[in-house]
Amino acid sequence: MADKGQLKLALEKYQHAYEIRRKKLPNNHPHIAISLNNIGLIYKDEGNFDKALDYCQKALIIDEINYPKDHVLKAMTIENIGGIYKEKYLFSKAQTYFLRALNMYKSVLPPNHHFLTDILNSLGKVYCDQGYYDRALTCYQKAFAISEIN
């Protein structure tokens, strides 16, 4: 994890990029969503989960306007929201978002894409945190199988 000085600098840079994009682009432009997502992830790394969630949820609203039902960038935003809920120990909500992202990735990516490894590991961790060890093991085994191919 980055130190606080690096996170502060990253946040300043992402906020600056966001302000430029807001001035130059329509409110619902995909690059606005990317900026919001990036800012949200910095807040997550800082431990400010409520602010992180706010930014990532705003990004998801824009993603839903711009992208069809299933799109990799939209799935990434959904995965990020799941990660924030995991950090907040809201494992059921995290599970919901991780499953949604996993299903979206499966519909738009090749079956052995490395993104699937990451989301399966995240989902497995959430299952573990809830005591669903059989489900967790299944996720970890699938993630391992994909990583062996890649």
Z-matrix of the N, CA and C atoms (Angstrom, degrees):
N
C 1 1.444
C 2 1.531 1 108.93
N 3 1.314 2 115.74 1 145.60
C 4 1.456 3 121.48 2 -179.83
C 5 1.524 4 110.31 3 -72.44
N 6 1.345 5 115.12 4 154.06
C 7 1.458 6 116.74 5 177.15
C 8 1.529 7 109.71 6 -77.83
N 9 1.332 8 115.84 7 170.62
C 10 1.469 9 120.52 8 -174.06
C 11 1.521 10 112.39 9 -61.50
N 12 1.335 11 116.80 10 -35.92
C 13 1.460 12 119.92 11 178.67
C 14 1.516 13 112.23 12 -64.52
N 15 1.326 14 115.69 13 -41.24
C 16 1.468 15 119.96 14 178.50
C 17 1.526 16 110.79 15 -66.88
N 18 1.330 17 116.56 16 -40.23
C 19 1.464 18 119.90 17 179.37
C 20 1.524 19 110.81 18 -65.11
N 21 1.322 20 116.55 19 -41.15
C 22 1.466 21 120.40 20 179.16
C 23 1.523 22 110.39 21 -62.25
N 24 1.328 23 116.28 22 -44.92
C 25 1.460 24 120.78 23 178.75
C 26 1.529 25 110.89 24 -63.26
N 27 1.313 26 116.95 25 -44.33
C 28 1.471 27 120.75 26 178.47
C 29 1.521 28 110.55 27 -60.86
N 30 1.327 29 116.64 28 -43.06
C 31 1.464 30 120.48 29 179.46
C 32 1.524 31 110.48 30 -61.66
N 33 1.322 32 117.13 31 -44.04
C 34 1.470 33 120.64 32 178.49
C 35 1.525 34 110.91 33 -59.76
N 36 1.320 35 116.74 34 -44.10
C 37 1.472 36 120.84 35 -179.05
C 38 1.531 37 111.11 36 -65.85
N 39 1.331 38 116.58 37 -44.22
C 40 1.466 39 119.76 38 178.99
C 41 1.524 40 111.41 39 -65.63
N 42 1.322 41 117.50 40 -38.47
C 43 1.464 42 120.28 41 178.01
C 44 1.522 43 110.77 42 -66.53
N 45 1.325 44 116.67 43 -37.78
C 46 1.463 45 120.58 44 177.42
C 47 1.537 46 110.20 45 -64.13
N 48 1.314 47 116.33 46 -45.73
C 49 1.468 48 120.37 47 177.51
C 50 1.525 49 110.72 48 -60.73
N 51 1.325 50 116.15 49 -40.76
C 52 1.466 51 121.05 50 178.69
C 53 1.530 52 110.60 51 -61.20
N 54 1.330 53 117.45 52 -45.16
C 55 1.471 54 120.99 53 -179.88
C 56 1.526 55 111.14 54 -62.61
N 57 1.315 56 116.91 55 -41.28
C 58 1.470 57 120.16 56 177.49
C 59 1.523 58 109.87 57 -62.25
N 60 1.317 59 116.56 58 -47.16
C 61 1.465 60 120.26 59 -179.08
C 62 1.527 61 111.33 60 -63.31
N 63 1.320 62 117.10 61 -38.90
C 64 1.476 63 120.31 62 179.47
C 65 1.520 64 111.39 63 -62.11
N 66 1.329 65 116.59 64 -35.70
C 67 1.468 66 120.87 65 -179.21
C 68 1.524 67 111.84 66 -75.53
N 69 1.315 68 116.89 67 -31.70
C 70 1.467 69 121.18 68 -171.72
C 71 1.530 70 114.40 69 -99.29
N 72 1.328 71 117.01 70 -22.38
C 73 1.467 72 120.42 71 -171.34
C 74 1.524 73 111.28 72 -118.27
N 75 1.333 74 116.47 73 158.67
C 76 1.468 75 119.37 74 172.94
C 77 1.533 76 110.35 75 -61.44
N 78 1.322 77 116.21 76 152.60
C 79 1.473 78 122.32 77 -176.08
C 80 1.522 79 113.98 78 -54.53
N 81 1.322 80 117.52 79 -32.43
C 82 1.466 81 120.86 80 -175.97
C 83 1.527 82 113.06 81 -103.70
N 84 1.315 83 116.94 82 21.16
C 85 1.464 84 120.57 83 179.26
C 86 1.534 85 109.76 84 -67.87
N 87 1.335 86 117.61 85 141.65
C 88 1.472 87 120.48 86 179.91
C 89 1.530 88 114.00 87 -55.24
N 90 1.326 89 118.17 88 -31.84
C 91 1.466 90 119.80 89 179.65
C 92 1.527 91 112.07 90 -69.14
N 93 1.328 92 117.24 91 -26.00
C 94 1.471 93 120.65 92 174.04
C 95 1.529 94 108.29 93 -65.54
N 96 1.326 95 116.24 94 -43.65
C 97 1.472 96 120.42 95 178.73
C 98 1.527 97 110.91 96 -61.95
N 99 1.314 98 117.19 97 -40.64
C 100 1.464 99 120.45 98 178.77
C 101 1.528 100 110.19 99 -61.41
N 102 1.327 101 116.81 100 -44.13
C 103 1.466 102 120.10 101 178.05
C 104 1.520 103 111.41 102 -62.04
N 105 1.321 104 116.93 103 -45.16
C 106 1.467 105 120.53 104 179.36
C 107 1.526 106 110.82 105 -60.71
N 108 1.316 107 115.79 106 -42.90
C 109 1.464 108 121.30 107 178.76
C 110 1.531 109 110.77 108 -61.13
N 111 1.329 110 116.42 109 -46.03
C 112 1.465 111 120.53 110 -179.81
C 113 1.528 112 111.66 111 -61.53
N 114 1.321 113 116.79 112 -43.18
C 115 1.465 114 120.68 113 178.07
C 116 1.525 115 109.58 114 -63.26
N 117 1.322 116 116.06 115 -43.08
C 118 1.460 117 120.26 116 178.59
C 119 1.517 118 112.36 117 -59.03
N 120 1.325 119 116.90 118 -40.37
C 121 1.466 120 120.13 119 -179.46
C 122 1.529 121 112.11 120 -68.61
N 123 1.328 122 117.06 121 -32.52
C 124 1.467 123 119.27 122 175.19
C 125 1.525 124 109.67 123 -66.65
N 126 1.333 125 116.69 124 -44.04
C 127 1.465 126 119.27 125 177.51
C 128 1.531 127 110.82 126 -60.98
N 129 1.326 128 116.46 127 -37.23
C 130 1.473 129 119.76 128 176.28
C 131 1.527 130 110.09 129 -60.80
N 132 1.334 131 116.33 130 -47.20
C 133 1.464 132 120.25 131 179.98
C 134 1.528 133 112.05 132 -62.51
N 135 1.327 134 116.36 133 -29.40
C 136 1.468 135 120.83 134 177.48
C 137 1.530 136 112.29 135 -78.75
N 138 1.340 137 115.92 136 -12.49
C 139 1.460 138 119.77 137 -178.03
C 140 1.512 139 113.46 138 90.12
N 141 1.332 140 117.16 139 8.55
C 142 1.463 141 121.75 140 178.35
C 143 1.537 142 107.61 141 -94.11
N 144 1.322 143 114.87 142 76.99
C 145 1.461 144 120.73 143 -169.14
C 146 1.524 145 113.35 144 -70.39
N 147 1.312 146 117.98 145 -32.77
C 148 1.463 147 119.55 146 179.22
C 149 1.523 148 111.03 147 -66.50
N 150 1.327 149 116.57 148 -43.44
C 151 1.462 150 120.10 149 177.39
C 152 1.526 151 110.32 150 -66.30
N 153 1.322 152 116.25 151 -40.14
C 154 1.464 153 120.81 152 178.25
C 155 1.523 154 110.57 153 -59.07
N 156 1.315 155 115.31 154 -45.39
C 157 1.462 156 120.60 155 -179.80
C 158 1.518 157 110.96 156 -62.91
N 159 1.315 158 116.83 157 -41.89
C 160 1.461 159 121.50 158 179.50
C 161 1.526 160 110.91 159 -59.01
N 162 1.319 161 117.13 160 -47.92
C 163 1.468 162 120.36 161 -178.82
C 164 1.526 163 111.86 162 -66.64
N 165 1.317 164 116.97 163 -43.42
C 166 1.471 165 119.48 164 -178.43
C 167 1.524 166 111.68 165 -69.27
N 168 1.323 167 117.60 166 -33.90
C 169 1.464 168 119.43 167 176.84
C 170 1.527 169 111.08 168 -68.63
N 171 1.320 170 117.19 169 -36.00
C 172 1.470 171 120.04 170 174.69
C 173 1.529 172 109.93 171 -64.08
N 174 1.325 173 116.38 172 -39.71
C 175 1.466 174 120.25 173 177.22
C 176 1.525 175 110.62 174 -62.25
N 177 1.329 176 116.69 175 -40.48
C 178 1.463 177 120.36 176 -179.48
C 179 1.524 178 111.31 177 -64.60
N 180 1.310 179 117.50 178 -38.03
C 181 1.472 180 120.42 179 177.33
C 182 1.525 181 109.66 180 -58.79
N 183 1.315 182 116.57 181 -44.54
C 184 1.470 183 120.59 182 178.88
C 185 1.528 184 110.54 183 -67.45
N 186 1.324 185 117.18 184 -41.79
C 187 1.472 186 120.56 185 177.41
C 188 1.524 187 111.17 186 -58.21
N 189 1.325 188 116.80 187 -41.37
C 190 1.466 189 120.05 188 -178.67
C 191 1.518 190 111.71 189 -66.43
N 192 1.325 191 117.13 190 -28.76
C 193 1.463 192 121.02 191 176.61
C 194 1.530 193 110.32 192 -73.26
N 195 1.312 194 116.80 193 -40.79
C 196 1.465 195 121.52 194 -171.15
C 197 1.518 196 116.02 195 -87.67
N 198 1.308 197 116.86 196 -27.93
C 199 1.457 198 119.17 197 -171.47
C 200 1.515 199 111.44 198 -114.08
N 201 1.313 200 115.58 199 150.71
C 202 1.460 201 118.88 200 174.52
C 203 1.526 202 110.25 201 -62.96
N 204 1.291 203 115.70 202 178.06
C 205 1.472 204 120.39 203 -175.86
C 206 1.524 205 111.85 204 -47.95
N 207 1.296 206 117.67 205 -48.31
C 208 1.462 207 121.25 206 -177.94
C 209 1.523 208 109.54 207 -115.50
N 210 1.321 209 115.85 208 121.32
C 211 1.460 210 122.00 209 179.19
C 212 1.521 211 107.91 210 -152.65
N 213 1.312 212 117.05 211 141.32
C 214 1.460 213 120.79 212 -174.76
C 215 1.531 214 112.28 213 -61.96
N 216 1.330 215 118.04 214 -39.45
C 217 1.469 216 119.56 215 179.94
C 218 1.523 217 111.62 216 -67.49
N 219 1.304 218 115.57 217 -37.01
C 220 1.467 219 119.58 218 176.00
C 221 1.531 220 109.93 219 -65.69
N 222 1.313 221 116.65 220 -41.37
C 223 1.470 222 120.47 221 178.26
C 224 1.526 223 111.08 222 -62.12
N 225 1.321 224 117.03 223 -36.84
C 226 1.468 225 120.32 224 178.70
C 227 1.532 226 110.82 225 -63.99
N 228 1.315 227 116.51 226 -41.73
C 229 1.467 228 119.98 227 177.90
C 230 1.522 229 110.32 228 -63.65
N 231 1.319 230 116.54 229 -43.28
C 232 1.467 231 121.16 230 178.76
C 233 1.530 232 110.02 231 -62.23
N 234 1.319 233 116.58 232 -41.96
C 235 1.468 234 120.67 233 177.16
C 236 1.531 235 110.75 234 -61.70
N 237 1.329 236 116.87 235 -41.44
C 238 1.466 237 120.55 236 178.30
C 239 1.524 238 111.39 237 -60.85
N 240 1.325 239 116.59 238 -41.73
C 241 1.468 240 120.28 239 178.12
C 242 1.525 241 109.83 240 -63.35
N 243 1.323 242 116.85 241 -42.05
C 244 1.462 243 120.17 242 175.92
C 245 1.518 244 111.73 243 -58.25
N 246 1.324 245 116.45 244 -40.68
C 247 1.459 246 120.80 245 178.90
C 248 1.519 247 112.77 246 -64.34
N 249 1.318 248 116.19 247 -35.44
C 250 1.470 249 119.82 248 177.53
C 251 1.523 250 109.84 249 -68.36
N 252 1.325 251 116.57 250 -44.35
C 253 1.470 252 119.13 251 177.34
C 254 1.529 253 111.11 252 -61.16
N 255 1.330 254 116.80 253 -36.51
C 256 1.473 255 119.93 254 177.43
C 257 1.523 256 109.90 255 -61.79
N 258 1.319 257 116.89 256 -43.79
C 259 1.466 258 121.13 257 179.39
C 260 1.527 259 111.86 258 -64.96
N 261 1.325 260 116.14 259 -27.80
C 262 1.475 261 120.88 260 178.40
C 263 1.532 262 111.43 261 -85.29
N 264 1.325 263 116.71 262 2.97
C 265 1.468 264 123.60 263 -177.99
C 266 1.532 265 112.13 264 63.65
N 267 1.311 266 116.52 265 26.55
C 268 1.465 267 121.84 266 174.60
C 269 1.530 268 106.49 267 -99.59
N 270 1.335 269 113.67 268 73.91
C 271 1.461 270 120.19 269 -168.63
C 272 1.522 271 113.51 270 -66.73
N 273 1.312 272 117.92 271 -34.08
C 274 1.458 273 120.31 272 179.15
C 275 1.531 274 110.63 273 -64.87
N 276 1.335 275 116.48 274 -43.01
C 277 1.468 276 119.93 275 177.40
C 278 1.527 277 110.36 276 -66.69
N 279 1.323 278 116.24 277 -41.59
C 280 1.467 279 119.89 278 177.91
C 281 1.524 280 110.10 279 -58.94
N 282 1.320 281 116.06 280 -44.38
C 283 1.465 282 121.13 281 179.09
C 284 1.522 283 110.62 282 -58.47
N 285 1.321 284 116.71 283 -45.11
C 286 1.465 285 121.03 284 -179.73
C 287 1.527 286 110.83 285 -58.62
N 288 1.316 287 116.54 286 -46.73
C 289 1.465 288 120.01 287 -179.02
C 290 1.524 289 111.87 288 -69.95
N 291 1.324 290 117.29 289 -40.20
C 292 1.465 291 119.52 290 178.26
C 293 1.529 292 111.23 291 -63.77
N 294 1.322 293 117.36 292 -41.03
C 295 1.469 294 119.99 293 178.04
C 296 1.524 295 110.99 294 -64.38
N 297 1.322 296 115.90 295 -41.02
C 298 1.467 297 120.03 296 178.65
C 299 1.534 298 109.94 297 -62.29
N 300 1.328 299 116.51 298 -45.23
C 301 1.468 300 120.17 299 178.88
C 302 1.527 301 111.03 300 -64.40
N 303 1.331 302 116.73 301 -43.43
C 304 1.464 303 120.75 302 179.39
C 305 1.522 304 110.88 303 -58.35
N 306 1.312 305 117.09 304 -47.60
C 307 1.466 306 120.55 305 -179.86
C 308 1.523 307 111.46 306 -62.85
N 309 1.326 308 116.38 307 -37.34
C 310 1.457 309 119.87 308 178.70
C 311 1.531 310 110.50 309 -68.70
N 312 1.316 311 116.90 310 -44.98
C 313 1.472 312 119.68 311 176.53
C 314 1.530 313 110.59 312 -57.64
N 315 1.332 314 116.49 313 -44.63
C 316 1.471 315 120.08 314 -178.94
C 317 1.518 316 111.76 315 -60.50
N 318 1.326 317 117.19 316 -30.62
C 319 1.462 318 119.29 317 -176.99
C 320 1.527 319 113.00 318 -82.75
N 321 1.351 320 117.56 319 -17.64
C 322 1.464 321 118.64 320 -176.05
C 323 1.530 322 114.40 321 -120.40
N 324 1.317 323 117.54 322 -10.13
C 325 1.466 324 120.68 323 -177.75
C 326 1.529 325 110.98 324 -114.89
N 327 1.327 326 116.64 325 159.23
C 328 1.469 327 119.10 326 173.78
C 329 1.534 328 110.07 327 -60.11
N 330 1.322 329 117.73 328 153.81
C 331 1.468 330 121.04 329 -172.76
C 332 1.526 331 115.16 330 -62.28
N 333 1.315 332 118.41 331 -19.48
C 334 1.466 333 120.36 332 -179.00
C 335 1.528 334 112.50 333 -116.63
N 336 1.315 335 116.86 334 27.03
C 337 1.463 336 121.22 335 -179.87
C 338 1.527 337 110.31 336 -66.47
N 339 1.325 338 116.16 337 143.46
C 340 1.474 339 120.14 338 -175.83
C 341 1.530 340 113.26 339 -65.35
N 342 1.328 341 119.28 340 -22.20
C 343 1.471 342 120.50 341 175.24
C 344 1.529 343 110.51 342 -59.58
N 345 1.328 344 115.93 343 -33.28
C 346 1.466 345 119.68 344 -179.53
C 347 1.524 346 111.08 345 -65.50
N 348 1.315 347 116.98 346 -33.81
C 349 1.468 348 120.27 347 177.57
C 350 1.523 349 110.49 348 -60.63
N 351 1.327 350 116.25 349 -47.49
C 352 1.467 351 120.75 350 -178.16
C 353 1.523 352 112.13 351 -63.16
N 354 1.318 353 116.96 352 -46.93
C 355 1.466 354 119.36 353 -176.69
C 356 1.525 355 110.58 354 -69.89
N 357 1.322 356 117.81 355 -36.30
C 358 1.468 357 120.07 356 176.71
C 359 1.528 358 111.28 357 -64.64
N 360 1.321 359 117.26 358 -39.54
C 361 1.466 360 120.12 359 176.24
C 362 1.527 361 111.30 360 -64.56
N 363 1.330 362 116.69 361 -41.94
C 364 1.469 363 120.13 362 177.97
C 365 1.520 364 110.94 363 -63.49
N 366 1.314 365 116.09 364 -43.98
C 367 1.461 366 120.36 365 178.79
C 368 1.524 367 110.36 366 -64.29
N 369 1.323 368 117.05 367 -41.72
C 370 1.460 369 120.73 368 177.13
C 371 1.514 370 112.09 369 -59.00
N 372 1.330 371 116.65 370 -41.47
C 373 1.467 372 120.76 371 178.70
C 374 1.525 373 110.82 372 -62.98
N 375 1.317 374 117.12 373 -42.01
C 376 1.468 375 120.95 374 179.31
C 377 1.525 376 110.30 375 -65.69
N 378 1.329 377 116.75 376 -41.08
C 379 1.467 378 119.19 377 175.75
C 380 1.527 379 110.37 378 -60.78
N 381 1.316 380 117.00 379 -43.26
C 382 1.478 381 120.96 380 177.67
C 383 1.526 382 110.26 381 -58.83
N 384 1.321 383 115.86 382 -46.20
C 385 1.465 384 120.71 383 -178.54
C 386 1.526 385 112.31 384 -61.00
N 387 1.328 386 115.89 385 -24.49
C 388 1.464 387 120.48 386 179.45
C 389 1.527 388 112.21 387 -96.54
N 390 1.328 389 116.89 388 -2.07
C 391 1.458 390 120.56 389 179.98
C 392 1.513 391 114.43 390 85.60
N 393 1.333 392 117.86 391 12.21
C 394 1.464 393 122.05 392 178.03
C 395 1.532 394 108.63 393 -92.52
N 396 1.303 395 115.65 394 72.29
C 397 1.462 396 120.68 395 -171.08
C 398 1.522 397 113.39 396 -68.92
N 399 1.333 398 117.93 397 -33.25
C 400 1.467 399 119.76 398 177.74
C 401 1.528 400 110.55 399 -65.44
N 402 1.332 401 116.33 400 -43.17
C 403 1.467 402 120.29 401 178.07
C 404 1.526 403 110.35 402 -64.55
N 405 1.329 404 115.47 403 -41.42
C 406 1.468 405 119.82 404 179.34
C 407 1.524 406 110.27 405 -60.45
N 408 1.318 407 116.41 406 -46.43
C 409 1.461 408 120.83 407 -179.47
C 410 1.521 409 111.00 408 -59.72
N 411 1.321 410 117.04 409 -42.19
C 412 1.464 411 121.01 410 178.03
C 413 1.529 412 110.56 411 -59.34
N 414 1.326 413 116.53 412 -45.14
C 415 1.467 414 120.39 413 178.77
C 416 1.520 415 111.25 414 -62.24
N 417 1.320 416 115.99 415 -46.03
C 418 1.465 417 119.99 416 -179.26
C 419 1.527 418 111.61 417 -63.56
N 420 1.325 419 117.02 418 -38.64
C 421 1.466 420 120.17 419 178.95
C 422 1.525 421 111.01 420 -66.31
N 423 1.335 422 116.85 421 -41.40
C 424 1.468 423 119.92 422 177.49
C 425 1.528 424 110.62 423 -64.26
N 426 1.331 425 116.31 424 -42.68
C 427 1.467 426 120.40 425 178.99
C 428 1.527 427 110.49 426 -62.08
N 429 1.320 428 116.34 427 -42.75
C 430 1.463 429 120.78 428 179.43
C 431 1.528 430 110.69 429 -62.89
N 432 1.322 431 116.46 430 -43.39
C 433 1.470 432 120.33 431 -179.88
C 434 1.528 433 110.71 432 -60.81
N 435 1.317 434 116.95 433 -41.54
C 436 1.469 435 120.29 434 178.70
C 437 1.526 436 110.26 435 -66.84
N 438 1.329 437 116.68 436 -42.22
C 439 1.469 438 119.37 437 -179.26
C 440 1.530 439 111.51 438 -65.51
N 441 1.311 440 117.48 439 -30.41
C 442 1.468 441 121.35 440 176.71
C 443 1.529 442 110.68 441 -65.52
N 444 1.318 443 116.68 442 -34.64
C 445 1.467 444 121.43 443 -179.95
C 446 1.527 445 110.36 444 -73.43
N 447 1.314 446 114.96 445 -39.01
C 448 1.472 447 119.82 446 -177.81
C 449 1.503 448 109.67 447 -86.22
